Amino acid sequence: MTERKYFGESPIHPGILIRERFIVPSGKKPADLCRDQSGISEPQLSKVLNGKAKVTAEIARNLGHIFNVSPMIFLELQNRYDLSLAEQKAQLREREVRRNMERPA
């Protein structure tokens, strides 16, 4: 499995990391996890795994229970992703301000 960066030009949505690091190695399909009394609906899990929804505290708790790990792992993935996006936005704003300051009046 290729190691991906959390920070940088292209932050990786936590759903992708959850799929690669937890679901694929478990050998189960996402639909199987939902049927196994996970407390997560299939559409909800699908949205997370496809990068369309955030990992909420409830989802993190349920995933932690399924994989027998701390829910904080999943919340940390989401926090790092959110921080990466915020950092990118800030850098874009800073570049725009510098460009505007460099333009002749």
N, C-alpha and C positions, 0 to 999 in steps of 0.2 A: 504494500500500500504506500502510495506517495505521501510524504509529509507535506502538509500545506501550511502556509503562514496565516496567523490570525490578523496581523497588521500588515499594511502595505497597500499596493495599488488596488488589489481586488480582494476585499474581505470575503471570507467564506461563510455563508449562512450556517447557523448551528444545525439546522435540519440535515444539511449535506453531511456534516461531520458525524451526527448521530447515526445516519444511515451507514456511513463507511466504517465507523469505529464500534458500533454496538449492534445494529440490526444485521448487517451482512455477516459478521463473524458468528452471530447466534444461529445462523442457518434458517431463521424464521422469516416469513414474509410479513410486511406491516399489517396486512389483514388478519393474519394469525394472532398477532399481538393484541389486536383489538378484540378478538373473540375470546381471548384467554383472561377475561375479567380484569383488563388493565385499567378500566375507568376512562379510557380515551376512545372517542368515536373514530371510526375509520376516516371520515372526511376531515376531521380535526387533525389527525396524525398525518394524513396525506398533505395537507396544507403546510404543516411544519417541515416535513421531509422534502417538499418541493420549494422551500424558501418563500412561501406565500404568507406565512404566519409566524409570530414570535413564539418562543418557548416561554409559556407562562409558569408561575409557581405551581399551579395545579398539574400541568403537563410534566414539569420537572419532577414533582413528587411521584406521579404515576410511573414515569420512566425509571426513576430511581428504584421503585419497588420491583418493576419488571426485571431489571438488570442487576438488582442487589448491590447498588452503589448509592452514594450520597446524591440527593437531588441537586446539591450545590454544583456538581459537575455540569449539569445541563444549564443551570442559571448562569454559571460563569461563562459558558460558551456564548450565551445570548448577550451577556454584558460586554464581553470582548468584541463581539460583532457590532453592537450598538456604538461602542466607543470608537471603533474603527471608522464607522460611517460618520460619526460626529467630527472626528479628526479630519477626514477628507473634506467635509463641508467647510470647516474652519480654514483649511489650507486654500481651498478655492476662493473663499471670501478674502483672505489675505492677499492672494495673487491679484485679485480684481482691484483691491484698494491700491496696491503698488502700481498696477497698470494705469489706474486713473490719476495717480500722483505724478507719474512720469510723462503724461501727455502735456504738450505745450498748451498754455492758456490762450 
